[in-house]
Amino acid sequence: MQLTRFTDLALRAVMRLAVSGKGQALTTREVAEAVEVPYTHMAKAVSRLRELGVVHARRGRGGGLELTVLGYRASVGWLVRELEGEGEVVVCEGESPCPLRGACRLRRALRQAQEAFYSSLDALTVADLVSQPTGPLLIQLGLRDQG
């Protein structure tokens, strides 16, 4: 299974915000620069994370992004499901439907594999993702351009 680039960016943003510390808000631009992605792509991911209640954003002086309590405690499986959506692994219908769709066992097997993938992520929280050695490295990513 392969995650979309959008989900990858959102997970990187959540991880970076998770190590920024209480009261230390980062801007979307700072997060994008720290994880080396275009600002416009990161802005879309942050917008979705706000909709999910994972990130809180404040405007103006002293504003920025902070992870919410849900953001710290959310299971990675839940977050990935929300970011990826409920799409099928394979599309059997549509413009050129698969001739096997009525008797195919592959679609069901792939759906089960997809759920097993997500289930394996359910045991992890965002806090788990930023434990040693990842957390200190994420902090350094934010500081290297300032030094």
Chimera marker file (.cmm) of the C-alpha trace (Angstrom):
<marker_set name="trace">
<marker id="1" x="0.000" y="0.000" z="0.000" r="1" g="1" b="0" radius="0.5"/>
<marker id="2" x="1.274" y="3.453" z="-0.826" r="1" g="1" b="0" radius="0.5"/>
<marker id="3" x="0.178" y="6.648" z="0.890" r="1" g="1" b="0" radius="0.5"/>
<marker id="4" x="-0.553" y="9.762" z="-1.102" r="1" g="1" b="0" radius="0.5"/>
<marker id="5" x="1.947" y="12.612" z="-1.017" r="1" g="1" b="0" radius="0.5"/>
<marker id="6" x="-0.729" y="14.676" z="0.751" r="1" g="1" b="0" radius="0.5"/>
<marker id="7" x="-0.908" y="12.208" z="3.655" r="1" g="1" b="0" radius="0.5"/>
<marker id="8" x="2.877" y="12.061" z="3.845" r="1" g="1" b="0" radius="0.5"/>
<marker id="9" x="3.080" y="15.870" z="4.125" r="1" g="1" b="0" radius="0.5"/>
<marker id="10" x="0.342" y="15.999" z="6.748" r="1" g="1" b="0" radius="0.5"/>
<marker id="11" x="2.072" y="13.336" z="8.856" r="1" g="1" b="0" radius="0.5"/>
<marker id="12" x="5.374" y="15.206" z="8.621" r="1" g="1" b="0" radius="0.5"/>
<marker id="13" x="3.646" y="18.420" z="9.724" r="1" g="1" b="0" radius="0.5"/>
<marker id="14" x="2.024" y="16.694" z="12.701" r="1" g="1" b="0" radius="0.5"/>
<marker id="15" x="5.336" y="15.162" z="13.725" r="1" g="1" b="0" radius="0.5"/>
<marker id="16" x="7.176" y="18.487" z="13.494" r="1" g="1" b="0" radius="0.5"/>
<marker id="17" x="4.476" y="20.267" z="15.487" r="1" g="1" b="0" radius="0.5"/>
<marker id="18" x="4.511" y="17.506" z="18.108" r="1" g="1" b="0" radius="0.5"/>
<marker id="19" x="8.089" y="18.376" z="19.080" r="1" g="1" b="0" radius="0.5"/>
<marker id="20" x="7.771" y="22.157" z="18.972" r="1" g="1" b="0" radius="0.5"/>
<marker id="21" x="6.764" y="22.395" z="22.620" r="1" g="1" b="0" radius="0.5"/>
<marker id="22" x="3.807" y="23.955" z="24.399" r="1" g="1" b="0" radius="0.5"/>
<marker id="23" x="3.332" y="27.619" z="23.606" r="1" g="1" b="0" radius="0.5"/>
<marker id="24" x="5.869" y="27.547" z="20.768" r="1" g="1" b="0" radius="0.5"/>
<marker id="25" x="3.716" y="27.976" z="17.694" r="1" g="1" b="0" radius="0.5"/>
<marker id="26" x="5.266" y="27.517" z="14.257" r="1" g="1" b="0" radius="0.5"/>
<marker id="27" x="4.082" y="29.051" z="11.025" r="1" g="1" b="0" radius="0.5"/>
<marker id="28" x="3.082" y="26.927" z="8.070" r="1" g="1" b="0" radius="0.5"/>
<marker id="29" x="6.133" y="28.277" z="6.252" r="1" g="1" b="0" radius="0.5"/>
<marker id="30" x="8.446" y="27.199" z="9.081" r="1" g="1" b="0" radius="0.5"/>
<marker id="31" x="6.969" y="23.697" z="9.079" r="1" g="1" b="0" radius="0.5"/>
<marker id="32" x="7.272" y="23.472" z="5.287" r="1" g="1" b="0" radius="0.5"/>
<marker id="33" x="10.893" y="24.608" z="5.362" r="1" g="1" b="0" radius="0.5"/>
<marker id="34" x="11.787" y="22.237" z="8.206" r="1" g="1" b="0" radius="0.5"/>
<marker id="35" x="10.520" y="19.187" z="6.310" r="1" g="1" b="0" radius="0.5"/>
<marker id="36" x="11.659" y="20.535" z="2.930" r="1" g="1" b="0" radius="0.5"/>
<marker id="37" x="8.364" y="20.735" z="1.056" r="1" g="1" b="0" radius="0.5"/>
<marker id="38" x="6.698" y="23.558" z="-0.895" r="1" g="1" b="0" radius="0.5"/>
<marker id="39" x="4.734" y="26.016" z="1.221" r="1" g="1" b="0" radius="0.5"/>
<marker id="40" x="1.587" y="25.729" z="-0.927" r="1" g="1" b="0" radius="0.5"/>
<marker id="41" x="1.473" y="21.948" z="-0.511" r="1" g="1" b="0" radius="0.5"/>
<marker id="42" x="1.994" y="22.224" z="3.238" r="1" g="1" b="0" radius="0.5"/>
<marker id="43" x="-0.720" y="24.874" z="3.513" r="1" g="1" b="0" radius="0.5"/>
<marker id="44" x="-3.257" y="22.454" z="2.005" r="1" g="1" b="0" radius="0.5"/>
<marker id="45" x="-2.215" y="19.690" z="4.401" r="1" g="1" b="0" radius="0.5"/>
<marker id="46" x="-2.397" y="22.038" z="7.409" r="1" g="1" b="0" radius="0.5"/>
<marker id="47" x="-5.856" y="23.159" z="6.325" r="1" g="1" b="0" radius="0.5"/>
<marker id="48" x="-7.077" y="19.558" z="6.381" r="1" g="1" b="0" radius="0.5"/>
<marker id="49" x="-5.432" y="18.929" z="9.749" r="1" g="1" b="0" radius="0.5"/>
<marker id="50" x="-7.286" y="21.952" z="11.126" r="1" g="1" b="0" radius="0.5"/>
<marker id="51" x="-10.580" y="20.557" z="9.797" r="1" g="1" b="0" radius="0.5"/>
<marker id="52" x="-9.865" y="17.292" z="11.606" r="1" g="1" b="0" radius="0.5"/>
<marker id="53" x="-9.162" y="19.128" z="14.871" r="1" g="1" b="0" radius="0.5"/>
<marker id="54" x="-5.563" y="17.908" z="15.000" r="1" g="1" b="0" radius="0.5"/>
<marker id="55" x="-3.989" y="21.343" z="14.566" r="1" g="1" b="0" radius="0.5"/>
<marker id="56" x="-5.000" y="24.687" z="16.054" r="1" g="1" b="0" radius="0.5"/>
<marker id="57" x="-4.060" y="27.825" z="14.105" r="1" g="1" b="0" radius="0.5"/>
<marker id="58" x="-3.937" y="31.374" z="15.447" r="1" g="1" b="0" radius="0.5"/>
<marker id="59" x="-3.594" y="34.408" z="13.221" r="1" g="1" b="0" radius="0.5"/>
<marker id="60" x="-1.669" y="37.582" z="13.846" r="1" g="1" b="0" radius="0.5"/>
<marker id="61" x="1.269" y="38.484" z="16.009" r="1" g="1" b="0" radius="0.5"/>
<marker id="62" x="2.184" y="35.581" z="18.224" r="1" g="1" b="0" radius="0.5"/>
<marker id="63" x="0.089" y="33.283" z="16.058" r="1" g="1" b="0" radius="0.5"/>
<marker id="64" x="0.993" y="30.070" z="14.397" r="1" g="1" b="0" radius="0.5"/>
<marker id="65" x="0.235" y="26.371" z="14.479" r="1" g="1" b="0" radius="0.5"/>
<marker id="66" x="0.072" y="24.091" z="17.484" r="1" g="1" b="0" radius="0.5"/>
<marker id="67" x="-0.927" y="20.471" z="17.848" r="1" g="1" b="0" radius="0.5"/>
<marker id="68" x="-4.153" y="19.946" z="19.785" r="1" g="1" b="0" radius="0.5"/>
<marker id="69" x="-4.651" y="17.338" z="22.493" r="1" g="1" b="0" radius="0.5"/>
<marker id="70" x="-6.319" y="15.176" z="19.823" r="1" g="1" b="0" radius="0.5"/>
<marker id="71" x="-3.241" y="15.690" z="17.661" r="1" g="1" b="0" radius="0.5"/>
<marker id="72" x="-0.969" y="14.191" z="20.311" r="1" g="1" b="0" radius="0.5"/>
<marker id="73" x="-3.281" y="11.339" z="21.212" r="1" g="1" b="0" radius="0.5"/>
<marker id="74" x="-4.669" y="10.430" z="17.794" r="1" g="1" b="0" radius="0.5"/>
<marker id="75" x="-3.859" y="7.005" z="16.476" r="1" g="1" b="0" radius="0.5"/>
<marker id="76" x="-1.821" y="7.106" z="13.312" r="1" g="1" b="0" radius="0.5"/>
<marker id="77" x="-4.273" y="4.620" z="11.770" r="1" g="1" b="0" radius="0.5"/>
<marker id="78" x="-7.208" y="6.993" z="12.347" r="1" g="1" b="0" radius="0.5"/>
<marker id="79" x="-5.270" y="9.938" z="10.995" r="1" g="1" b="0" radius="0.5"/>
<marker id="80" x="-4.181" y="8.083" z="7.854" r="1" g="1" b="0" radius="0.5"/>
<marker id="81" x="-7.737" y="6.834" z="7.236" r="1" g="1" b="0" radius="0.5"/>
<marker id="82" x="-9.055" y="10.398" z="7.517" r="1" g="1" b="0" radius="0.5"/>
<marker id="83" x="-6.376" y="11.808" z="5.227" r="1" g="1" b="0" radius="0.5"/>
<marker id="84" x="-6.565" y="9.049" z="2.633" r="1" g="1" b="0" radius="0.5"/>
<marker id="85" x="-10.349" y="8.816" z="2.534" r="1" g="1" b="0" radius="0.5"/>
<marker id="86" x="-12.460" y="5.723" z="2.041" r="1" g="1" b="0" radius="0.5"/>
<marker id="87" x="-11.338" y="4.922" z="-1.492" r="1" g="1" b="0" radius="0.5"/>
<marker id="88" x="-10.982" y="1.420" z="-2.809" r="1" g="1" b="0" radius="0.5"/>
<marker id="89" x="-7.541" y="-0.047" z="-3.473" r="1" g="1" b="0" radius="0.5"/>
<marker id="90" x="-8.717" y="-1.034" z="-6.942" r="1" g="1" b="0" radius="0.5"/>
<marker id="91" x="-11.541" y="0.395" z="-8.984" r="1" g="1" b="0" radius="0.5"/>
<marker id="92" x="-13.600" y="-2.309" z="-10.652" r="1" g="1" b="0" radius="0.5"/>
<marker id="93" x="-16.330" y="-0.073" z="-12.040" r="1" g="1" b="0" radius="0.5"/>
<marker id="94" x="-16.211" y="3.067" z="-14.117" r="1" g="1" b="0" radius="0.5"/>
<marker id="95" x="-15.460" y="3.861" z="-17.721" r="1" g="1" b="0" radius="0.5"/>
<marker id="96" x="-13.861" y="0.502" z="-18.420" r="1" g="1" b="0" radius="0.5"/>
<marker id="97" x="-15.260" y="-1.965" z="-15.843" r="1" g="1" b="0" radius="0.5"/>
<marker id="98" x="-13.292" y="-5.080" z="-15.035" r="1" g="1" b="0" radius="0.5"/>
<marker id="99" x="-14.799" y="-8.166" z="-16.661" r="1" g="1" b="0" radius="0.5"/>
<marker id="100" x="-14.066" y="-10.184" z="-13.486" r="1" g="1" b="0" radius="0.5"/>
<marker id="101" x="-15.962" y="-7.862" z="-11.125" r="1" g="1" b="0" radius="0.5"/>
<marker id="102" x="-18.840" y="-10.303" z="-10.597" r="1" g="1" b="0" radius="0.5"/>
<marker id="103" x="-16.651" y="-13.234" z="-9.529" r="1" g="1" b="0" radius="0.5"/>
<marker id="104" x="-13.375" y="-11.643" z="-8.451" r="1" g="1" b="0" radius="0.5"/>
<marker id="105" x="-11.774" y="-12.440" z="-5.114" r="1" g="1" b="0" radius="0.5"/>
<marker id="106" x="-8.956" y="-9.938" z="-5.546" r="1" g="1" b="0" radius="0.5"/>
<marker id="107" x="-10.981" y="-6.857" z="-4.591" r="1" g="1" b="0" radius="0.5"/>
<marker id="108" x="-12.003" y="-8.368" z="-1.255" r="1" g="1" b="0" radius="0.5"/>
<marker id="109" x="-8.458" y="-9.563" z="-0.538" r="1" g="1" b="0" radius="0.5"/>
<marker id="110" x="-7.055" y="-6.121" z="-1.264" r="1" g="1" b="0" radius="0.5"/>
<marker id="111" x="-9.667" y="-4.456" z="0.945" r="1" g="1" b="0" radius="0.5"/>
<marker id="112" x="-8.692" y="-6.812" z="3.796" r="1" g="1" b="0" radius="0.5"/>
<marker id="113" x="-5.016" y="-6.043" z="3.239" r="1" g="1" b="0" radius="0.5"/>
<marker id="114" x="-5.765" y="-2.319" z="3.303" r="1" g="1" b="0" radius="0.5"/>
<marker id="115" x="-7.598" y="-2.680" z="6.616" r="1" g="1" b="0" radius="0.5"/>
<marker id="116" x="-4.729" y="-4.742" z="8.037" r="1" g="1" b="0" radius="0.5"/>
<marker id="117" x="-2.355" y="-1.925" z="7.029" r="1" g="1" b="0" radius="0.5"/>
<marker id="118" x="-4.481" y="0.680" z="8.810" r="1" g="1" b="0" radius="0.5"/>
<marker id="119" x="-4.996" y="-1.592" z="11.821" r="1" g="1" b="0" radius="0.5"/>
<marker id="120" x="-1.248" y="-1.971" z="12.229" r="1" g="1" b="0" radius="0.5"/>
<marker id="121" x="-1.054" y="1.826" z="12.526" r="1" g="1" b="0" radius="0.5"/>
<marker id="122" x="-3.885" y="2.006" z="15.069" r="1" g="1" b="0" radius="0.5"/>
<marker id="123" x="-1.543" y="0.990" z="17.887" r="1" g="1" b="0" radius="0.5"/>
<marker id="124" x="0.695" y="4.022" z="17.255" r="1" g="1" b="0" radius="0.5"/>
<marker id="125" x="-0.021" y="7.574" z="18.350" r="1" g="1" b="0" radius="0.5"/>
<marker id="126" x="1.577" y="10.751" z="17.074" r="1" g="1" b="0" radius="0.5"/>
<marker id="127" x="3.485" y="10.906" z="20.372" r="1" g="1" b="0" radius="0.5"/>
<marker id="128" x="4.942" y="7.460" z="19.589" r="1" g="1" b="0" radius="0.5"/>
<marker id="129" x="6.170" y="8.698" z="16.211" r="1" g="1" b="0" radius="0.5"/>
<marker id="130" x="8.248" y="11.453" z="17.763" r="1" g="1" b="0" radius="0.5"/>
<marker id="131" x="9.909" y="9.459" z="20.531" r="1" g="1" b="0" radius="0.5"/>
<marker id="132" x="13.656" y="8.808" z="20.402" r="1" g="1" b="0" radius="0.5"/>
<marker id="133" x="15.460" y="9.102" z="18.000" r="1" g="1" b="0" radius="0.5"/>
<marker id="134" x="12.974" y="10.943" z="15.775" r="1" g="1" b="0" radius="0.5"/>
<marker id="135" x="11.972" y="13.815" z="18.075" r="1" g="1" b="0" radius="0.5"/>
<marker id="136" x="15.438" y="15.340" z="18.522" r="1" g="1" b="0" radius="0.5"/>
<marker id="137" x="16.067" y="15.086" z="14.778" r="1" g="1" b="0" radius="0.5"/>
<marker id="138" x="12.798" y="16.893" z="14.037" r="1" g="1" b="0" radius="0.5"/>
<marker id="139" x="13.803" y="19.688" z="16.407" r="1" g="1" b="0" radius="0.5"/>
<marker id="140" x="17.159" y="20.008" z="14.638" r="1" g="1" b="0" radius="0.5"/>
<marker id="141" x="15.419" y="20.292" z="11.270" r="1" g="1" b="0" radius="0.5"/>
<marker id="142" x="13.736" y="23.451" z="12.491" r="1" g="1" b="0" radius="0.5"/>
<marker id="143" x="16.965" y="24.949" z="13.841" r="1" g="1" b="0" radius="0.5"/>
<marker id="144" x="19.472" y="24.279" z="11.070" r="1" g="1" b="0" radius="0.5"/>
<marker id="145" x="18.347" y="27.214" z="8.911" r="1" g="1" b="0" radius="0.5"/>
<marker id="146" x="18.441" y="29.594" z="11.866" r="1" g="1" b="0" radius="0.5"/>
<marker id="147" x="22.084" y="28.918" z="12.778" r="1" g="1" b="0" radius="0.5"/>
<link id1="1" id2="2" r="1" g="1" b="0" radius="0.2"/>
<link id1="2" id2="3" r="1" g="1" b="0" radius="0.2"/>
<link id1="3" id2="4" r="1" g="1" b="0" radius="0.2"/>
<link id1="4" id2="5" r="1" g="1" b="0" radius="0.2"/>
<link id1="5" id2="6" r="1" g="1" b="0" radius="0.2"/>
<link id1="6" id2="7" r="1" g="1" b="0" radius="0.2"/>
<link id1="7" id2="8" r="1" g="1" b="0" radius="0.2"/>
<link id1="8" id2="9" r="1" g="1" b="0" radius="0.2"/>
<link id1="9" id2="10" r="1" g="1" b="0" radius="0.2"/>
<link id1="10" id2="11" r="1" g="1" b="0" radius="0.2"/>
<link id1="11" id2="12" r="1" g="1" b="0" radius="0.2"/>
<link id1="12" id2="13" r="1" g="1" b="0" radius="0.2"/>
<link id1="13" id2="14" r="1" g="1" b="0" radius="0.2"/>
<link id1="14" id2="15" r="1" g="1" b="0" radius="0.2"/>
<link id1="15" id2="16" r="1" g="1" b="0" radius="0.2"/>
<link id1="16" id2="17" r="1" g="1" b="0" radius="0.2"/>
<link id1="17" id2="18" r="1" g="1" b="0" radius="0.2"/>
<link id1="18" id2="19" r="1" g="1" b="0" radius="0.2"/>
<link id1="19" id2="20" r="1" g="1" b="0" radius="0.2"/>
<link id1="20" id2="21" r="1" g="1" b="0" radius="0.2"/>
<link id1="21" id2="22" r="1" g="1" b="0" radius="0.2"/>
<link id1="22" id2="23" r="1" g="1" b="0" radius="0.2"/>
<link id1="23" id2="24" r="1" g="1" b="0" radius="0.2"/>
<link id1="24" id2="25" r="1" g="1" b="0" radius="0.2"/>
<link id1="25" id2="26" r="1" g="1" b="0" radius="0.2"/>
<link id1="26" id2="27" r="1" g="1" b="0" radius="0.2"/>
<link id1="27" id2="28" r="1" g="1" b="0" radius="0.2"/>
<link id1="28" id2="29" r="1" g="1" b="0" radius="0.2"/>
<link id1="29" id2="30" r="1" g="1" b="0" radius="0.2"/>
<link id1="30" id2="31" r="1" g="1" b="0" radius="0.2"/>
<link id1="31" id2="32" r="1" g="1" b="0" radius="0.2"/>
<link id1="32" id2="33" r="1" g="1" b="0" radius="0.2"/>
<link id1="33" id2="34" r="1" g="1" b="0" radius="0.2"/>
<link id1="34" id2="35" r="1" g="1" b="0" radius="0.2"/>
<link id1="35" id2="36" r="1" g="1" b="0" radius="0.2"/>
<link id1="36" id2="37" r="1" g="1" b="0" radius="0.2"/>
<link id1="37" id2="38" r="1" g="1" b="0" radius="0.2"/>
<link id1="38" id2="39" r="1" g="1" b="0" radius="0.2"/>
<link id1="39" id2="40" r="1" g="1" b="0" radius="0.2"/>
<link id1="40" id2="41" r="1" g="1" b="0" radius="0.2"/>
<link id1="41" id2="42" r="1" g="1" b="0" radius="0.2"/>
<link id1="42" id2="43" r="1" g="1" b="0" radius="0.2"/>
<link id1="43" id2="44" r="1" g="1" b="0" radius="0.2"/>
<link id1="44" id2="45" r="1" g="1" b="0" radius="0.2"/>
<link id1="45" id2="46" r="1" g="1" b="0" radius="0.2"/>
<link id1="46" id2="47" r="1" g="1" b="0" radius="0.2"/>
<link id1="47" id2="48" r="1" g="1" b="0" radius="0.2"/>
<link id1="48" id2="49" r="1" g="1" b="0" radius="0.2"/>
<link id1="49" id2="50" r="1" g="1" b="0" radius="0.2"/>
<link id1="50" id2="51" r="1" g="1" b="0" radius="0.2"/>
<link id1="51" id2="52" r="1" g="1" b="0" radius="0.2"/>
<link id1="52" id2="53" r="1" g="1" b="0" radius="0.2"/>
<link id1="53" id2="54" r="1" g="1" b="0" radius="0.2"/>
<link id1="54" id2="55" r="1" g="1" b="0" radius="0.2"/>
<link id1="55" id2="56" r="1" g="1" b="0" radius="0.2"/>
<link id1="56" id2="57" r="1" g="1" b="0" radius="0.2"/>
<link id1="57" id2="58" r="1" g="1" b="0" radius="0.2"/>
<link id1="58" id2="59" r="1" g="1" b="0" radius="0.2"/>
<link id1="59" id2="60" r="1" g="1" b="0" radius="0.2"/>
<link id1="60" id2="61" r="1" g="1" b="0" radius="0.2"/>
<link id1="61" id2="62" r="1" g="1" b="0" radius="0.2"/>
<link id1="62" id2="63" r="1" g="1" b="0" radius="0.2"/>
<link id1="63" id2="64" r="1" g="1" b="0" radius="0.2"/>
<link id1="64" id2="65" r="1" g="1" b="0" radius="0.2"/>
<link id1="65" id2="66" r="1" g="1" b="0" radius="0.2"/>
<link id1="66" id2="67" r="1" g="1" b="0" radius="0.2"/>
<link id1="67" id2="68" r="1" g="1" b="0" radius="0.2"/>
<link id1="68" id2="69" r="1" g="1" b="0" radius="0.2"/>
<link id1="69" id2="70" r="1" g="1" b="0" radius="0.2"/>
<link id1="70" id2="71" r="1" g="1" b="0" radius="0.2"/>
<link id1="71" id2="72" r="1" g="1" b="0" radius="0.2"/>
<link id1="72" id2="73" r="1" g="1" b="0" radius="0.2"/>
<link id1="73" id2="74" r="1" g="1" b="0" radius="0.2"/>
<link id1="74" id2="75" r="1" g="1" b="0" radius="0.2"/>
<link id1="75" id2="76" r="1" g="1" b="0" radius="0.2"/>
<link id1="76" id2="77" r="1" g="1" b="0" radius="0.2"/>
<link id1="77" id2="78" r="1" g="1" b="0" radius="0.2"/>
<link id1="78" id2="79" r="1" g="1" b="0" radius="0.2"/>
<link id1="79" id2="80" r="1" g="1" b="0" radius="0.2"/>
<link id1="80" id2="81" r="1" g="1" b="0" radius="0.2"/>
<link id1="81" id2="82" r="1" g="1" b="0" radius="0.2"/>
<link id1="82" id2="83" r="1" g="1" b="0" radius="0.2"/>
<link id1="83" id2="84" r="1" g="1" b="0" radius="0.2"/>
<link id1="84" id2="85" r="1" g="1" b="0" radius="0.2"/>
<link id1="85" id2="86" r="1" g="1" b="0" radius="0.2"/>
<link id1="86" id2="87" r="1" g="1" b="0" radius="0.2"/>
<link id1="87" id2="88" r="1" g="1" b="0" radius="0.2"/>
<link id1="88" id2="89" r="1" g="1" b="0" radius="0.2"/>
<link id1="89" id2="90" r="1" g="1" b="0" radius="0.2"/>
<link id1="90" id2="91" r="1" g="1" b="0" radius="0.2"/>
<link id1="91" id2="92" r="1" g="1" b="0" radius="0.2"/>
<link id1="92" id2="93" r="1" g="1" b="0" radius="0.2"/>
<link id1="93" id2="94" r="1" g="1" b="0" radius="0.2"/>
<link id1="94" id2="95" r="1" g="1" b="0" radius="0.2"/>
<link id1="95" id2="96" r="1" g="1" b="0" radius="0.2"/>
<link id1="96" id2="97" r="1" g="1" b="0" radius="0.2"/>
<link id1="97" id2="98" r="1" g="1" b="0" radius="0.2"/>
<link id1="98" id2="99" r="1" g="1" b="0" radius="0.2"/>
<link id1="99" id2="100" r="1" g="1" b="0" radius="0.2"/>
<link id1="100" id2="101" r="1" g="1" b="0" radius="0.2"/>
<link id1="101" id2="102" r="1" g="1" b="0" radius="0.2"/>
<link id1="102" id2="103" r="1" g="1" b="0" radius="0.2"/>
<link id1="103" id2="104" r="1" g="1" b="0" radius="0.2"/>
<link id1="104" id2="105" r="1" g="1" b="0" radius="0.2"/>
<link id1="105" id2="106" r="1" g="1" b="0" radius="0.2"/>
<link id1="106" id2="107" r="1" g="1" b="0" radius="0.2"/>
<link id1="107" id2="108" r="1" g="1" b="0" radius="0.2"/>
<link id1="108" id2="109" r="1" g="1" b="0" radius="0.2"/>
<link id1="109" id2="110" r="1" g="1" b="0" radius="0.2"/>
<link id1="110" id2="111" r="1" g="1" b="0" radius="0.2"/>
<link id1="111" id2="112" r="1" g="1" b="0" radius="0.2"/>
<link id1="112" id2="113" r="1" g="1" b="0" radius="0.2"/>
<link id1="113" id2="114" r="1" g="1" b="0" radius="0.2"/>
<link id1="114" id2="115" r="1" g="1" b="0" radius="0.2"/>
<link id1="115" id2="116" r="1" g="1" b="0" radius="0.2"/>
<link id1="116" id2="117" r="1" g="1" b="0" radius="0.2"/>
<link id1="117" id2="118" r="1" g="1" b="0" radius="0.2"/>
<link id1="118" id2="119" r="1" g="1" b="0" radius="0.2"/>
<link id1="119" id2="120" r="1" g="1" b="0" radius="0.2"/>
<link id1="120" id2="121" r="1" g="1" b="0" radius="0.2"/>
<link id1="121" id2="122" r="1" g="1" b="0" radius="0.2"/>
<link id1="122" id2="123" r="1" g="1" b="0" radius="0.2"/>
<link id1="123" id2="124" r="1" g="1" b="0" radius="0.2"/>
<link id1="124" id2="125" r="1" g="1" b="0" radius="0.2"/>
<link id1="125" id2="126" r="1" g="1" b="0" radius="0.2"/>
<link id1="126" id2="127" r="1" g="1" b="0" radius="0.2"/>
<link id1="127" id2="128" r="1" g="1" b="0" radius="0.2"/>
<link id1="128" id2="129" r="1" g="1" b="0" radius="0.2"/>
<link id1="129" id2="130" r="1" g="1" b="0" radius="0.2"/>
<link id1="130" id2="131" r="1" g="1" b="0" radius="0.2"/>
<link id1="131" id2="132" r="1" g="1" b="0" radius="0.2"/>
<link id1="132" id2="133" r="1" g="1" b="0" radius="0.2"/>
<link id1="133" id2="134" r="1" g="1" b="0" radius="0.2"/>
<link id1="134" id2="135" r="1" g="1" b="0" radius="0.2"/>
<link id1="135" id2="136" r="1" g="1" b="0" radius="0.2"/>
<link id1="136" id2="137" r="1" g="1" b="0" radius="0.2"/>
<link id1="137" id2="138" r="1" g="1" b="0" radius="0.2"/>
<link id1="138" id2="139" r="1" g="1" b="0" radius="0.2"/>
<link id1="139" id2="140" r="1" g="1" b="0" radius="0.2"/>
<link id1="140" id2="141" r="1" g="1" b="0" radius="0.2"/>
<link id1="141" id2="142" r="1" g="1" b="0" radius="0.2"/>
<link id1="142" id2="143" r="1" g="1" b="0" radius="0.2"/>
<link id1="143" id2="144" r="1" g="1" b="0" radius="0.2"/>
<link id1="144" id2="145" r="1" g="1" b="0" radius="0.2"/>
<link id1="145" id2="146" r="1" g="1" b="0" radius="0.2"/>
<link id1="146" id2="147" r="1" g="1" b="0" radius="0.2"/>
</marker_set>
